[in-house]
Amino acid sequence: LPGEVTTEPVFGLPALWIGRELRDEAGLRSLTVVDCGTIIATHLTELVKDNLPDMLSYLEVQNLLTNVHRDAEKLVAELVPGRISISGIQRILQNLLAEGISIRDMPTILEGIVDAAPGTASLTQITEHVRSRLARQICAQHAVSGSIPVVTLSPEWDAAITESLVGQGSERQLAMAPTQLQQFIAALRDTFDRLAREAEIPCILVSPGLRPFIRSIVERVRPATAVLSQAEIHTRARIRTLGTIA
């Protein structure tokens, strides 16, 4: 079809601006047609989602806990302030929002914090445990036609990233050599560009211990791409493997 070649900015898919008179023809060719109003609404929605962590203030978290307190008084009392501060809960909720995870299910989130807080003071590790408690919600969010499209890491990259972790417990950090990091990013881009041409938008499925570190890499180059750990895949969820980052 004649038109202006462009890239869909949210997911990086190849796209084409066409005249209104070509809309029906595009539909007959089984192409996805999106009108201007929907495009604006989608981009505004993504803009709000990208800034949700900054919009969740300390006062808002207090209000959330007050509302939950009515139905789960003992749970909130057990958590605050004995095991974690309101600021700590705020940071955990911001971590979830930063990756597009809804925080509507506050009771489950608080139960996850209760489980994890006695064993670690790391808010990152507590967040990872909360994510596993939200497995059903996360899987439903990323399912497409009943299954979750994923790409995995090759054994070589899995081993390379694992070997690049230094420190213990909450002090663990990724210390990968810059050249190796650029190689991984290039392999990541190649895989997702190929799948984008096939109109596929997969998640990256990794082992639980590596998820936060791989996410820290992916968010630099593909912030809209979800990184899931195997602990977040619900027992009833189906996955559809589309490829490997090699």
C-alpha distance (Angstrom), angle and dihedral (degrees) to the residues before:
residue distance angle dihedral
L1 . . .
P2 3.81 . .
G3 3.78 113.8 .
E4 3.78 147.2 103.6
V5 3.81 114.2 -60.8
T6 3.80 112.6 -130.7
T7 3.81 142.5 150.4
E8 3.78 124.6 -109.8
P9 3.84 99.9 -119.0
V10 3.81 100.6 -149.4
F11 3.82 99.1 56.5
G12 3.80 100.6 9.4
L13 3.80 95.0 -118.0
P14 3.82 120.4 158.5
A15 3.81 110.3 -102.5
L16 3.79 143.0 170.8
W17 3.80 131.7 -141.7
I18 3.82 107.3 -137.6
G19 3.78 135.7 178.6
R20 3.80 118.8 -97.4
E21 3.80 90.3 -113.8
L22 3.85 89.5 65.7
R23 3.80 95.6 53.6
D24 3.82 96.1 96.6
E25 3.79 92.4 46.0
A26 3.81 90.9 51.3
G27 3.79 89.8 51.2
L28 3.81 91.1 51.7
R29 3.80 88.2 54.2
S30 3.85 89.3 56.7
L31 3.81 92.3 -112.1
T32 3.80 120.5 147.9
V33 3.80 108.3 -111.0
V34 3.80 120.1 -162.0
D35 3.79 123.2 -174.6
C36 3.81 123.0 -134.9
G37 3.80 94.9 -106.7
T38 3.80 91.9 54.8
I39 3.80 90.7 48.0
I40 3.81 91.6 54.0
A41 3.81 92.1 45.7
T42 3.82 91.3 48.9
H43 3.78 93.2 49.8
L44 3.80 92.8 46.8
T45 3.81 89.5 49.7
E46 3.81 90.9 51.1
L47 3.81 89.9 47.7
V48 3.80 90.9 54.1
K49 3.82 91.4 46.2
D50 3.81 91.0 51.0
N51 3.80 90.7 54.9
L52 3.81 99.8 38.8
P53 3.82 94.2 102.7
D54 3.82 90.7 58.5
M55 3.82 90.9 45.9
L56 3.82 92.9 56.3
S57 3.79 101.3 89.6
Y58 3.81 130.1 -172.6
L59 3.80 89.4 -105.3
E60 3.81 91.5 52.8
V61 3.81 90.6 52.7
Q62 3.81 89.5 50.8
N63 3.80 89.1 52.9
L64 3.81 91.3 48.8
L65 3.80 91.3 51.9
T66 3.80 90.8 46.9
N67 3.80 90.8 54.3
V68 3.81 92.7 45.9
H69 3.79 90.0 45.7
R70 3.79 90.4 70.0
D71 3.81 91.3 63.2
A72 3.80 101.3 27.2
E73 3.78 105.3 31.1
K74 3.80 96.2 152.0
L75 3.80 93.0 47.0
V76 3.81 93.7 54.2
A77 3.80 91.9 42.7
E78 3.81 90.3 52.8
L79 3.79 91.7 52.2
V80 3.80 107.1 39.1
P81 2.94 122.9 89.3
G82 3.81 100.0 -17.2
R83 3.81 99.9 63.9
I84 3.78 104.8 16.4
S85 3.80 138.3 4.4
I86 3.78 126.0 -119.9
S87 3.81 87.0 -110.6
G88 3.81 88.9 56.7
I89 3.81 91.6 51.6
Q90 3.81 88.8 46.9
R91 3.81 90.5 55.5
I92 3.82 92.5 48.3
L93 3.81 91.2 50.5
Q94 3.80 89.9 48.0
N95 3.81 89.6 52.0
L96 3.80 89.6 54.4
L97 3.80 94.1 46.1
A98 3.81 91.2 48.1
E99 3.81 88.1 64.9
G100 3.79 95.3 43.3
I101 3.81 97.8 -102.1
S102 3.80 116.1 146.9
I103 3.81 116.3 -123.5
R104 3.81 95.1 -158.6
D105 3.80 91.8 110.4
M106 3.80 93.9 69.8
P107 3.84 96.3 158.6
T108 3.83 91.3 59.1
I109 3.81 91.1 45.0
L110 3.80 91.5 51.2
E111 3.82 91.4 46.7
G112 3.80 88.2 54.1
I113 3.80 90.7 51.2
V114 3.81 90.7 49.2
D115 3.82 89.5 52.8
A116 3.80 96.4 47.7
A117 3.83 104.8 33.3
P118 3.84 97.3 76.0
G119 3.81 91.3 56.3
T120 3.81 101.3 46.0
A121 3.78 143.1 15.2
S122 3.81 91.9 -153.1
L123 3.79 110.0 113.5
T124 3.81 88.9 -159.3
Q125 3.80 92.1 57.6
I126 3.81 91.6 44.8
T127 3.80 89.2 50.9
E128 3.81 90.3 52.1
H129 3.81 90.3 52.6
V130 3.81 91.3 48.6
R131 3.81 89.3 51.5
S132 3.81 89.9 55.7
R133 3.82 89.3 52.7
L134 3.82 88.0 53.3
A135 3.82 92.2 52.3
R136 3.81 95.6 123.1
Q137 3.81 92.0 50.3
I138 3.81 93.7 45.3
C139 3.81 93.1 48.7
A140 3.80 92.2 48.6
Q141 3.80 89.8 50.2
H142 3.80 94.0 55.5
A143 3.81 100.3 35.6
V144 3.81 116.8 116.4
S145 3.82 116.3 -165.3
G146 3.79 91.0 -16.6
S147 3.81 99.8 -46.3
I148 3.81 138.2 73.5
P149 3.83 113.8 -118.1
V150 3.80 109.1 -140.6
V151 3.76 143.6 170.7
T152 3.78 121.2 -153.8
L153 3.79 135.9 -153.9
S154 3.76 120.5 -100.7
P155 3.83 113.9 -114.1
E156 3.81 88.0 -109.7
W157 3.81 94.2 56.9
D158 3.79 91.7 41.6
A159 3.81 89.8 55.0
A160 3.82 93.6 42.4
I161 3.81 93.5 53.4
T162 3.80 92.1 44.0
E163 3.82 90.6 52.0
S164 3.82 89.9 49.4
L165 3.81 93.2 61.6
V166 3.79 114.8 103.2
G167 3.81 130.7 -172.9
Q168 3.77 131.7 30.4
G169 3.79 134.8 -87.7
S170 3.78 114.1 -25.8
E171 3.83 90.1 -1.8
R172 3.81 94.4 65.5
Q173 3.80 114.2 127.3
L174 3.78 136.6 176.5
A175 3.80 111.2 -111.1
M176 3.80 102.5 173.9
A177 3.80 118.4 160.1
P178 3.85 111.4 -102.1
T179 3.82 93.5 -120.7
Q180 3.81 91.9 50.7
L181 3.81 90.6 46.2
Q182 3.81 90.5 53.3
Q183 3.80 89.9 49.6
F184 3.80 90.1 53.7
I185 3.82 91.9 48.1
A186 3.82 90.4 49.7
A187 3.82 91.1 50.5
L188 3.81 89.4 47.9
R189 3.81 92.4 51.6
D190 3.80 93.1 46.1
T191 3.81 91.8 52.6
F192 3.80 95.3 47.1
D193 3.82 94.3 42.5
R194 3.80 89.4 54.1
L195 3.79 92.3 48.9
A196 3.82 91.7 44.9
R197 3.80 88.5 59.5
E198 3.80 86.0 56.7
A199 3.85 89.9 49.9
E200 3.81 92.0 -112.1
I201 3.82 123.3 140.0
P202 3.82 105.9 -173.4
C203 3.78 132.9 179.3
I204 3.80 122.4 -124.7
L205 3.81 112.8 -114.7
V206 3.81 116.2 -156.0
S207 3.79 140.8 157.6
P208 3.83 115.8 -77.2
G209 3.80 95.2 -113.2
L210 3.80 93.3 55.3
R211 3.81 100.4 41.3
P212 3.83 100.8 93.7
F213 3.81 92.2 45.5
I214 3.80 94.5 48.2
R215 3.79 89.6 46.3
S216 3.82 89.3 54.6
I217 3.82 88.1 57.8
V218 3.80 97.2 41.9
E219 3.80 95.2 49.3
R220 3.82 89.8 62.8
V221 3.81 93.6 60.1
R222 3.83 106.8 17.4
P223 3.83 108.2 20.9
A224 3.83 93.2 169.6
T225 3.81 92.4 57.6
A226 3.81 114.0 102.5
V227 3.79 118.7 -133.9
L228 3.80 112.3 -156.6
S229 3.78 130.3 -174.1
Q230 3.78 124.1 -139.8
A231 3.83 87.5 -114.5
E232 3.82 88.9 64.2
I233 3.80 95.3 57.0
H234 3.79 107.5 101.9
T235 3.79 116.4 -132.5
R236 3.80 91.3 -115.5
A237 3.79 95.8 45.2
R238 3.79 120.9 107.7
I239 3.78 121.7 -143.6
R240 3.80 128.3 -157.3
T241 3.80 113.4 -156.0
L242 3.81 111.9 -146.7
G243 3.77 100.6 176.0
T244 3.77 150.0 -45.6
I245 3.80 131.8 -94.6
A246 3.79 99.6 -125.0
